[in-house]
Amino acid sequence: MRLTRAGEYGVLGTLHLAEHPDEVIMLSQIAEAEDVPESFLRKIFGQLGRAGIVTAQRGRSGGFRLAKPPEEITLLEVIKAIEGPVVLNVCILGSRQCSHVDKCPLHDVWMEAQDALMAVLDACTFAQLAQRRRALTAGKQNRG
């Protein structure tokens, strides 16, 4: 599995909102802060909105905010909203996708790796990621 730019930008945009969970933030501010193209981010936030991760507020003070607390949004949820199903190898999808599934010695290894990846991504919340970013930023400020 390789995360696309869209997936990466979706994670960064969601992380930015997680750092400001009670605020409505303009898309242009998010794009500038995360150094991502605003037009591309607009499409990505459309996907995140359809997945129930962000909500848009229209009007003069419009922008985006998280649809639920950052403690309830996982890295897996955001990646799936942008990338679709996360699979390490086609054989994980079942015998219709792989003709070797019944006789392949790797199938169980791919399944174990898939399960481990899903567990790690699903255990990581955006509240945790926001806390890590704050700690990293504070550490850089103290050194510099």
MOJOBEL-V372672 format. One record per residue. N is the residue number from 1. RES is the residue in one small letter. SS is DSSP state (A for helix, B for strand, O for the rest). PSI is psi as a letter, one per 30 degrees, with the letter a starting at -180 (* if undefined). Layout:
BEGIN
n=N res=RES ss=SS psi=PSI
n=N res=RES ss=SS psi=PSI
END
This chain:
BEGIN
n=1 res=m ss=O psi=k
n=2 res=r ss=O psi=k
n=3 res=l ss=O psi=k
n=4 res=t ss=O psi=l
n=5 res=r ss=A psi=e
n=6 res=a ss=A psi=e
n=7 res=g ss=A psi=e
n=8 res=e ss=A psi=e
n=9 res=y ss=A psi=e
n=10 res=g ss=A psi=e
n=11 res=v ss=A psi=e
n=12 res=l ss=A psi=e
n=13 res=g ss=A psi=e
n=14 res=t ss=A psi=e
n=15 res=l ss=A psi=e
n=16 res=h ss=A psi=e
n=17 res=l ss=A psi=e
n=18 res=a ss=A psi=f
n=19 res=e ss=A psi=f
n=20 res=h ss=O psi=i
n=21 res=p ss=O psi=f
n=22 res=d ss=O psi=g
n=23 res=e ss=O psi=l
n=24 res=v ss=O psi=k
n=25 res=i ss=B psi=k
n=26 res=m ss=O psi=k
n=27 res=l ss=A psi=e
n=28 res=s ss=A psi=e
n=29 res=q ss=A psi=e
n=30 res=i ss=A psi=e
n=31 res=a ss=A psi=e
n=32 res=e ss=A psi=e
n=33 res=a ss=A psi=e
n=34 res=e ss=A psi=f
n=35 res=d ss=O psi=h
n=36 res=v ss=O psi=l
n=37 res=p ss=O psi=k
n=38 res=e ss=A psi=e
n=39 res=s ss=A psi=e
n=40 res=f ss=A psi=e
n=41 res=l ss=A psi=e
n=42 res=r ss=A psi=e
n=43 res=k ss=A psi=e
n=44 res=i ss=A psi=e
n=45 res=f ss=A psi=f
n=46 res=g ss=A psi=e
n=47 res=q ss=A psi=e
n=48 res=l ss=A psi=e
n=49 res=g ss=A psi=e
n=50 res=r ss=A psi=f
n=51 res=a ss=O psi=f
n=52 res=g ss=O psi=g
n=53 res=i ss=O psi=e
n=54 res=v ss=B psi=l
n=55 res=t ss=B psi=k
n=56 res=a ss=B psi=k
n=57 res=q ss=B psi=j
n=58 res=r ss=O psi=l
n=59 res=g ss=O psi=a
n=60 res=r ss=O psi=e
n=61 res=s ss=O psi=h
n=62 res=g ss=O psi=l
n=63 res=g ss=B psi=a
n=64 res=f ss=B psi=l
n=65 res=r ss=B psi=l
n=66 res=l ss=B psi=k
n=67 res=a ss=O psi=f
n=68 res=k ss=O psi=l
n=69 res=p ss=O psi=k
n=70 res=p ss=A psi=f
n=71 res=e ss=A psi=f
n=72 res=e ss=A psi=g
n=73 res=i ss=O psi=k
n=74 res=t ss=B psi=l
n=75 res=l ss=A psi=e
n=76 res=l ss=A psi=e
n=77 res=e ss=A psi=e
n=78 res=v ss=A psi=e
n=79 res=i ss=A psi=e
n=80 res=k ss=A psi=e
n=81 res=a ss=A psi=e
n=82 res=i ss=A psi=e
n=83 res=e ss=A psi=f
n=84 res=g ss=O psi=a
n=85 res=p ss=O psi=k
n=86 res=v ss=O psi=j
n=87 res=v ss=O psi=k
n=88 res=l ss=O psi=e
n=89 res=n ss=O psi=k
n=90 res=v ss=A psi=f
n=91 res=c ss=A psi=f
n=92 res=i ss=A psi=f
n=93 res=l ss=A psi=f
n=94 res=g ss=O psi=l
n=95 res=s ss=O psi=f
n=96 res=r ss=O psi=f
n=97 res=q ss=O psi=f
n=98 res=c ss=O psi=k
n=99 res=s ss=O psi=f
n=100 res=h ss=O psi=g
n=101 res=v ss=O psi=e
n=102 res=d ss=O psi=f
n=103 res=k ss=O psi=g
n=104 res=c ss=O psi=k
n=105 res=p ss=O psi=f
n=106 res=l ss=O psi=f
n=107 res=h ss=A psi=e
n=108 res=d ss=A psi=e
n=109 res=v ss=A psi=e
n=110 res=w ss=A psi=e
n=111 res=m ss=A psi=e
n=112 res=e ss=A psi=e
n=113 res=a ss=A psi=e
n=114 res=q ss=A psi=e
n=115 res=d ss=A psi=e
n=116 res=a ss=A psi=e
n=117 res=l ss=A psi=e
n=118 res=m ss=A psi=e
n=119 res=a ss=A psi=e
n=120 res=v ss=A psi=e
n=121 res=l ss=A psi=e
n=122 res=d ss=A psi=f
n=123 res=a ss=A psi=f
n=124 res=c ss=O psi=j
n=125 res=t ss=B psi=l
n=126 res=f ss=A psi=f
n=127 res=a ss=A psi=e
n=128 res=q ss=A psi=e
n=129 res=l ss=A psi=e
n=130 res=a ss=A psi=e
n=131 res=q ss=A psi=e
n=132 res=r ss=A psi=e
n=133 res=r ss=A psi=e
n=134 res=r ss=A psi=e
n=135 res=a ss=A psi=e
n=136 res=l ss=A psi=e
n=137 res=t ss=A psi=e
n=138 res=a ss=A psi=e
n=139 res=g ss=A psi=e
n=140 res=k ss=A psi=e
n=141 res=q ss=A psi=e
n=142 res=n ss=A psi=f
n=143 res=r ss=A psi=f
n=144 res=g ss=O psi=*
END
